[in-house]
């Protein structure tokens, strides 16, 4: 059975990150908190085959020919010093 939880004294910077994340993921603040707690406390244990399948599924959703290998490498290097 679900329970209610009140969290007090959340640092402003943490609250803002949470708010931005909720907005970016189109979730309510409550839903975002639940997702964050689940990710931190109950991480998914995926097999290598499951990870590969997920990566392939995500790759298949990308527009064909939109990203070139050199562009991807540039994106990876971007921001690194």
Residue pairs with C-beta under 8 A, 6 or more apart in sequence:
7 33
10 18
18 29
18 32
18 33
18 36
19 29
21 32
21 36
22 28
22 29
22 31
22 32
25 32
25 35
27 35
46 54
